[in-house]
């Protein structure tokens, strides 16, 4: 009887130890993610300010045409890239079902947000093209955690999200688009937070051994820098629909 009690106590202690270690690891990852998001947001905002004074300050009505949407471009890139950072921190942890959900969600949010913002300044064609390219690449990349099914889900969601984002901009162009964009950005944040909770509840919480695999900060912020500058110059100097004159 005493032996059984000792074994039960040992099992409880082991479970408690694993749970404590898991919580510490989760806290470490979330703390690191928040710091990464903050530094990336500050860095990209500074880049946009420098680009404005270096290239764009002589453009008439710059803020009303482009500046407002460039703010949301930076926010969108930070939100989606940090979500990718968070997912890749748990590399090789996800089941097939969760991996498919991850690919679909990030493919949609990245494609939709980029398509929406570029579409608001350049029109349906360029907005769709930017949204599709980024959405499909990003969706496929994060969906590869569970093989070809996750990749396919991510690619399909990126395709649909990119088209729908640009289409939304054109459809609301003369109907409070400037108000609609922040509402949609908040909705995307809610979806990504829900995805993070789902990952924790469905995968991380059930595992006793979690290994941390983040990104190095310099390559991460370099990729964000390149994407931000490319999209910024596309929005300002790229081809645009006849709707924009």
C-alpha positions, 0 to 999 in steps of 0.5 A: 500500500505504501509503495503504491502511494509512493509511486502515485506521489512520484507520478504527481511530482513528475507531472507537476515538474513537467507542467512547471517546466512547460509554463516556464518555457511558454513564458520565455517564448511569449516574453521573447515574442513580445520583445521581438514585436516591439523592436520590429515595430520601432525599427520598421517605423523608423525606416518609413520615417527615413524613407519619407524624408529621403524620397517621399516628402515632395509628393503632394498630399502624401499622407492622405494618399499613402501615409495612412495606409503605410502605417497599417502596412507596418502594423500588418507586417509586424503582426503576421511576421511575429505570428510566424515567429511564434509558430516556428518557435514550436517547430515540429510540435504540431499534429497534421490537423493543427498544422493545416489550421496554422497554414490556413490562418496565416496564409489568409491573414497575411494575404488578406492584409497585404492585398487590402492595403496595397489594393487601397493605393494601387487597385485590384490588380497590383493589390491582388498580385502582392497579396497572392504572392506574399499570402501563398509563400507565407502560408506554404512556409508555415504550413510545412510543419505537417507536410504537403497538406499544410502547405496546400492549405496555406497556399490556397488560403493565401490565394483566396486571402490576397484576392479578397483583400484587394477586392474589399479595398476596391468595393469600399473605396468610396464607402469609408475605406479609411475607417474599415481598414483599422477594423479589419486589422483588429479582426486579424489580430483577434484571429491570430491571438485565437490561433496562438491560444489554439496552439497552446491548448491543442499541442503545447499544453499536452506535451511534457518536453518542449524545445524552443526554436526561435528565429535569430533576430537579425535575419528576422528583422532583415526579411521584414525590412526588405518586404516593407521597403519593397511594398512601400515603393510598390505602393508609391511608385508602382502601377495603379488602377485608372480609379486612382487617376 
